[in-house]
Amino acid sequence: MPSSPAPHRVAIFVYDGVTLLDVAGPAEVFKEANRFGADYRIVLVSPTGEDVTSNLGFKIAVDGAVADETAADTYLVPGSDRHPRVRVPRYLAEAARVPAAGAGRVASICTGAFILAAAGLLDGKRATTHWKVTHELAARCPTCRVDPDAIYVRDGNTYTSAGVTAGIDLALALVEEDHGPDLTRRVARSLVVYLQRSGGQSQFSAPLQGPAPHTPALRKITDLVTANPQGNHSLGELAKHLNMSTRHLTRLFHDELHTTPARYVENIRFDLARALLDQGHTATQAATLAGFPSYESMRRVFSRKLAISPAAYQRRFSTARRDEPA
């Protein structure tokens, strides 16, 4: 009788302060896949082999130390909210590097990308992480090409994913690599999640506008458009309002905000439209109140920025409540 193939070994690296959902979400996907015919063996490893405490204060019992895990088929590195704020400790980066050397594929969940970067495992590669800290990851790993909108990124045998629940998306993608779409679809349905969600992680981000511009003239533009988004805010009208040339105004926007006046006005209207949709206004009402010339013009902006329509955005983010049957 031929022997059964060895189980696919999934090693998850845990440490004090690790985000519990980054661990549990992907683990649940692999466990659920086993119900439909997969054979994943999940092990938890820590830097020293001692149990750790998660970000929620819950203890996590581990199976051993990273030094003992030299042949993982899949090696997962979850994140922690500490690492975008402070440097990854050397011992943690070194510990993460040990099993990565012998793993078939290496993946990070959310800010686990910072640990991979500190271990030198993202050098010269494409990667992503939570949308809030993509700029920080790019600063710490200058040779890494950070994609701020991706749900997950694959570069060779290295995978990185966006914030928290994107670890579930990544785990589903890994299961699909191993077992194909049919089994993976059954797992997704069982867990009541999308097999592949539409759009990138930018649709979950905060409004695009940052702090007020430093230049007084640009602050006047922001105040003007926000107070009256339906007004005529063409380049010529904005320049006339400030009593300056269109060329000078365009240069101000480029030098400080790295955009054009028209795109800046569009961003303000876009942010306002998102807020109006969140408050329950219809898409047509939001387009009018936010100052878009038409619903279609607003829809094109949503499609370009979020890869979903205003109606789809509103269905996902306006409320978590489900109406009870009458």
Sequence and secondary structure as in RCSB ss.txt:
>XXXX:A:sequence
MPSSPAPHRVAIFVYDGVTLLDVAGPAEVFKEANRFGADYRIVLVSPTGEDVTSNLGFKIAVDGAVADETAADTY
LVPGSDRHPRVRVPRYLAEAARVPAAGAGRVASICTGAFILAAAGLLDGKRATTHWKVTHELAARCPTCRVDPDA
IYVRDGNTYTSAGVTAGIDLALALVEEDHGPDLTRRVARSLVVYLQRSGGQSQFSAPLQGPAPHTPALRKITDLV
TANPQGNHSLGELAKHLNMSTRHLTRLFHDELHTTPARYVENIRFDLARALLDQGHTATQAATLAGFPSYESMRR
VFSRKLAISPAAYQRRFSTARRDEPA
>XXXX:A:secstr
       EEEEEE  TT  HHHHHHHHHHHHHHHHTT  EEEEEEESSSS EE TTS EE  SEEGGG    SEE
EE   TTTTTS   HHHHHHHHHHHTT SEEEE TTHHHHHHHTTSSTTSEE   GGGHHHHHHH TTSEE SS 
SEEEETTEEEE STTHHHHHHHHHHHHHHHHHHHHHHHHHHT  SS SS GGGGS  S  S  SSHHHHHHHHHH
HH TTS   HHHHHHHHTS HHHHHHHIIIIISS HHHHHHHHHHHHHHHHHHTT  HHHHHHHHT SSHHHHHH
HHHHHHSS HHHHHHHHS        
